[in-house]
Amino acid sequence: MDAPTIAHRRFTTQEFQQMDAAGIFGEEERLELLAGDVIEIAPPSPLHAASVTRLTKQLLEQIADWANIRVHGPICLERFSMPLPDIAVMRRRDDFYSGGHPEPEDVLLLIEVSESSLPYDRDVKLPLYATAGIAEVWLVALLPQVVEVYRAPGENGYGEKRTMRRGDTLSPLHLPEAVLRVEEIIGERR
């Protein structure tokens, strides 16, 4: 007897949103859709949550007049991917994207804060961001205490990577008026 064929069913962003609206997912579940797979995100640790809050405050102080900032909100990358980046900086719109989730052309900068998820963010999410054409991604690595800056997206990943350390400053590519110090982003030494 032949072994049964196992089919992998990928969900679209539309199906994912319909399942959410129908109440299939629990209200407390933090889920994202990556390459058609529904992925459960672990709840943030106090350090992770504090880092996201601190960085959001800094960004709001510097760029709130020029961009919309979203925390843990969905981005429609393509038909099969709707991640929940820690922070998304998007082109300013007066409706704050109430008519639909932002798409790659709306995104100026995505930020993922990583405490234990750095390999996942780097190996799974980053290639999806590059393929979708997200212009710039920052991976804030809390344990090595660096900020990895990725620019020049393409089908084969990002063409430019810089690792920023304490003492360095960085500015978003599309919002150069915002200047952030790495130590302000990653917080106190651990």
PyMOL commands that set and color helices and strands:
alter all, ss='L'
color gray80, all
select helices_A, chain A and resi 13-21+46-63+104-106+118-132+182-186
alter helices_A, ss='H'
color red, helices_A
select strands_A, chain A and resi 31-34+37-40+67-71+87-91+107-114+136-141+146-154+157-164+169-170+180-181
alter strands_A, ss='S'
color yellow, strands_A
deselect
rebuild
show_as cartoon
